[in-house]
Amino acid sequence: MFDIKFTGETVDSDDEILHLGIITLGEVTEGFSASLSYWSINDYQKQWLEAGRRLLEPDSHSAFITCMYDPETANFVHWWPAWRGRGPVVFQEQLLFIGAKEGDPNYSFSAARFSIINPYEAVSDWDSTHSEECRRTGVCRRPRLGKPHPDGAIDLCPSEWGVQFEDIQEFLNRIIIN
């Protein structure tokens, strides 16, 4: 199952009201809060449709933006990059630091390419999101419940969720009909 939508609920933040939403990735549902200071609910929904359509192409990448501020003044964007390869579509939750300048620890070349016209240019290659050991062996080690790995290594690989391609197609069919 794949789905992304607003729940209709809101929450008061420091200086704005955020609109709550959920993203369902297989058996897992994660919540998010979206600002409407730059985009409307309709803008988010149009972007999610476009993001889903991009995944129809083999070996493609995309991203579902869940919190967007004005990119001219914002420091970050909340999003869920997705990669379609030979297996399931792989998702990661990320905070993309678009305001970071070269030399800043949060700077990344891909984030510097972020634009509202084509945000997908800022999606990194899937390989670059994983540690060297993971890329070499294909196995990501993650500490369990905060316990360090016995050799003291720090795992830099992000958590990922896999969704069947057919679930993306079903999502697109469902939202196009409604």
Backbone torsions as a table, in degrees:
resi	resn	phi	psi	omega
1	MET	NA	138.1	170.9
2	PHE	-134.6	135.5	175.7
3	ASP	-159.3	151.5	172.9
4	ILE	-146.2	128.2	-175.6
5	LYS	-163.5	164.2	172.8
6	PHE	-88.0	147.4	-178.0
7	THR	-90.5	-16.4	-174.8
8	GLY	93.5	-6.7	178.9
9	GLU	-93.3	155.7	176.4
10	THR	-130.7	163.6	176.4
11	VAL	-141.4	139.8	177.3
12	ASP	-79.1	126.2	174.7
13	SER	-102.7	-170.3	-177.9
14	ASP	-53.7	-51.3	-175.6
15	ASP	-134.5	16.8	178.3
16	GLU	-156.9	165.4	174.4
17	ILE	-98.2	125.7	179.4
18	LEU	-100.8	143.0	179.4
19	HIS	-98.3	129.9	-175.3
20	LEU	-87.3	147.2	178.4
21	GLY	-146.5	173.0	177.1
22	ILE	-136.4	147.4	172.5
23	ILE	-122.1	129.0	179.8
24	THR	-108.7	124.7	-178.4
25	LEU	-126.0	93.3	-176.0
26	GLY	68.5	-119.9	-178.5
27	GLU	-90.5	-3.0	-173.9
28	VAL	-107.7	135.8	174.0
29	THR	-120.8	127.1	179.2
30	GLU	-117.1	144.4	177.6
31	GLY	-94.0	160.3	173.4
32	PHE	-149.4	161.6	175.7
33	SER	-125.3	130.6	-174.2
34	ALA	-116.0	136.6	173.9
35	SER	-83.3	142.3	173.3
36	LEU	-108.4	21.1	-179.8
37	SER	-74.0	-22.8	-179.7
38	TYR	-120.4	-46.4	179.7
39	TRP	-108.9	150.8	172.6
40	SER	-89.7	170.2	175.0
41	ILE	-57.2	-41.0	178.7
42	ASN	-61.9	-39.1	177.8
43	ASP	-61.3	-44.4	177.0
44	TYR	-60.3	-47.5	-177.2
45	GLN	-62.9	-38.1	176.2
46	LYS	-64.9	-39.9	179.5
47	GLN	-66.4	-39.7	179.1
48	TRP	-63.9	-38.7	176.6
49	LEU	-63.0	-46.9	177.9
50	GLU	-61.5	-42.5	-180.0
51	ALA	-62.1	-42.4	178.2
52	GLY	-64.8	-41.2	179.6
53	ARG	-63.0	-35.2	178.9
54	ARG	-61.6	-30.2	-178.4
55	LEU	-77.5	-4.1	176.1
56	LEU	-70.9	-23.2	179.5
57	GLU	-80.8	135.4	177.4
58	PRO	-60.1	147.5	178.4
59	ASP	51.3	43.6	-178.5
60	SER	-104.9	169.7	173.3
61	HIS	-135.8	156.8	-177.3
62	SER	-157.3	-173.3	175.4
63	ALA	-162.6	140.5	178.8
64	PHE	-106.9	110.6	-177.2
65	ILE	-80.7	128.3	-178.7
66	THR	-112.9	-10.6	172.9
67	CYS	-154.6	114.9	-175.1
68	MET	-122.7	127.4	171.6
69	TYR	-112.0	172.1	178.5
70	ASP	-57.9	116.1	-176.2
71	PRO	-65.1	-16.2	177.2
72	GLU	-73.2	-25.1	-176.7
73	THR	-122.9	-11.6	-175.2
74	ALA	-77.8	155.8	174.7
75	ASN	-97.2	-22.7	-173.6
76	PHE	-155.0	165.7	174.1
77	VAL	-133.2	135.2	171.9
78	HIS	-88.0	128.8	178.4
79	TRP	-155.9	167.7	178.9
80	TRP	-122.0	89.8	174.2
81	PRO	-63.2	150.4	-179.4
82	ALA	-140.8	142.0	-179.9
83	TRP	-127.0	131.0	176.1
84	ARG	-106.1	118.0	176.7
85	GLY	-121.8	-137.3	-178.8
86	ARG	-83.1	-26.2	-178.9
87	GLY	-103.0	-143.3	178.7
88	PRO	-65.3	159.3	171.2
89	VAL	-72.4	126.8	-175.4
90	VAL	-100.4	130.7	179.2
91	PHE	-116.1	146.6	169.9
92	GLN	-134.0	144.2	171.0
93	GLU	-89.4	131.3	-178.4
94	GLN	-139.1	152.7	168.7
95	LEU	-108.6	110.6	-176.9
96	LEU	-92.8	115.8	-177.9
97	PHE	-84.5	88.1	-176.7
98	ILE	-79.3	-19.1	-177.8
99	GLY	-89.2	-4.4	-176.5
100	ALA	-73.8	136.2	178.9
101	LYS	-98.7	158.8	179.0
102	GLU	-53.5	133.0	-176.6
103	GLY	100.5	-23.3	176.3
104	ASP	-74.1	140.3	179.9
105	PRO	-60.4	-24.0	179.4
106	ASN	-89.0	-1.2	-178.5
107	TYR	-70.3	139.0	170.4
108	SER	-142.0	145.4	-180.0
109	PHE	-59.1	-41.3	-178.4
110	SER	-66.2	-40.9	179.3
111	ALA	-64.4	-32.4	178.2
112	ALA	-65.0	-20.7	179.1
113	ARG	-87.2	-0.3	-177.7
114	PHE	-63.0	132.8	172.3
115	SER	-144.0	152.0	-179.4
116	ILE	-68.9	-27.7	179.5
117	ILE	-69.9	-41.5	179.4
118	ASN	-140.9	77.0	-177.7
119	PRO	-63.6	-20.7	-174.9
120	TYR	-68.5	-18.8	175.3
121	GLU	-61.8	-22.1	-177.8
122	ALA	-89.8	-2.0	178.0
123	VAL	-75.1	121.3	179.0
124	SER	-68.9	160.2	169.3
125	ASP	-62.9	143.0	-178.8
126	TRP	-55.0	-42.8	-178.9
127	ASP	-55.7	-38.2	-174.6
128	SER	-70.3	-12.5	179.6
129	THR	-87.3	-1.6	-176.1
130	HIS	-115.9	156.4	179.2
131	SER	-67.3	160.7	179.3
132	GLU	-59.0	-42.7	179.7
133	GLU	-61.4	-42.6	-179.9
134	CYS	-62.8	-44.7	179.8
135	ARG	-63.4	-37.0	-177.6
136	ARG	-73.2	-43.2	-173.6
137	THR	-99.3	-19.7	-175.5
138	GLY	79.0	7.3	-178.9
139	VAL	-120.9	124.0	177.7
140	CYS	-100.2	126.1	176.3
141	ARG	-95.3	131.4	175.9
142	ARG	-128.7	132.1	176.1
143	PRO	-60.8	144.3	179.0
144	ARG	-92.0	127.7	176.1
145	LEU	46.8	42.3	175.4
146	GLY	79.9	0.7	178.4
147	LYS	-79.0	131.9	-179.8
148	PRO	-67.6	152.7	175.5
149	HIS	-65.4	145.4	-176.2
150	PRO	-53.4	-33.3	-179.9
151	ASP	-87.6	4.5	176.9
152	GLY	80.4	2.4	-178.1
153	ALA	-67.2	148.0	175.6
154	ILE	-103.5	124.5	-179.9
155	ASP	-87.2	127.2	-179.2
156	LEU	-101.8	3.0	-178.4
157	CYS	-76.3	136.3	179.3
158	PRO	-78.2	160.9	172.3
159	SER	-71.2	145.8	-178.3
160	GLU	-134.7	154.8	176.2
161	TRP	-128.3	138.9	178.8
162	GLY	-108.6	137.9	179.5
163	VAL	-130.4	136.2	178.1
164	GLN	-66.1	142.0	179.8
165	PHE	-55.6	-38.4	-180.0
166	GLU	-61.1	-29.0	177.5
167	ASP	-69.3	-33.4	176.2
168	ILE	-67.8	-45.0	177.7
169	GLN	-59.5	-42.9	-180.0
170	GLU	-64.7	-40.3	176.6
171	PHE	-58.8	-48.5	-179.7
172	LEU	-61.5	-44.7	178.5
173	ASN	-60.7	-40.9	-177.8
174	ARG	-66.4	-43.5	-175.6
175	ILE	-80.2	-26.4	176.9
176	ILE	-69.7	-38.0	178.9
177	ILE	-67.9	-39.3	-178.4
178	ASN	-81.6	NA	NA
